[in-house]
Amino acid sequence: MPLSIRILIIFACLVCLVPPDGAKAEGFNLVPNIAVRGEYNDNIFFSVQDQASDFITTVSPGLNILEQTERLDLELTGRLDGIYYADLSGLDAVDQSYSGHLGYQITERVGLVSDVGYIKDSRPDRDVLETGLVQSAQPRKRAFFTAGGDYRTGENTSNSLFYRYEKSEYSDEQLADSQIHSVGFQHTWDARRIFKETVGHLDLGYANADFKTSRVESVSATMGAAWKTTELWRLKVDLGARYTVTDFFNFEVVPPETDSKRDLSGVGKATVEYRGAYTYANLVFLHDLREARGRGGTAYRTELTGWAGYRLSERFRLTLSAGYFWNRSRPETVSIVEVDTQTLRVRPGLRYEFTDDLAAEAGYNYTRVKDDIQQSTAAQNMVFAQIYWQWPIFD
């Protein structure tokens, strides 16, 4: 029996086993949910010529398990995405997403946190929102694990340490698998004696990424601060540097040869946030070395992303999200597939909440991908409508 069918059976059994008027557990909730989405996409593969368009229906049943106490914060989430194409039925798929979060406060000053997840996805535009890079329609499996803790020495002073592991496997042989290990340390301190409503922070990091024909090791250091300038505005800035060593492996000769490249680059991130009675907006700028997913290496990414929402009434609001991504590889950090793409996306939308548990959303999404390696530009127009319903068991 396929795994997706077994998961659906387990999901249904869990819902049926819970009494309709079962006794409430303090801090515990079981939240089944489902989303149904319809969309029209005029360029599914971001092709320059012979563009494929289709109507796509996605049915997404899910289940959230929540447990919160004075010390414990636990959340388990599972979701299936049944994707069905009206004409291109060969692309039909059942994507999967599972994640878990565990936070435990040992004492008032010491806390532990861990995150784990598994994702199997297949849409070509699955990474555009996050990285600006287009993927193939072949399945990809991603697994990640994060563990860490923090020690608070004051209200705004603390030290935290974390480890993260991530692995990606592609069904498409033209795309490269990857494994990434990273360790990070952050020290924050109260800087209000120097600047009003300010917290400073120092971040140190190490990362090791293994690909088919290369290995990338890097260390980074950034320093920054977060300001609460007014009750409505917040600003956070980090500046620093990253030193990278990339080993390229030539397996065509015996014994295999290794060519090492070194690179020093600047790192920067800035966030501006506004929270008003009816309006929320944030703007994020980032420049850093990132994995070029599926390309078998890394690339420098410069991005500017933003999101805004305006509440027309208590339950009706307008939304707008946009982003610009520039991914480019250099001779010092080249990937198997050379990368130099600029991606622009804009998505206005409407959202109406019938109740706290039932909401509908509709919008339009425009994405343009300019590939300076291929000297080509592709555009995608997509309109969608979605309804989401959840029914907390123990509310």
Disulfide bonds with the S-S distance in Angstrom:
none
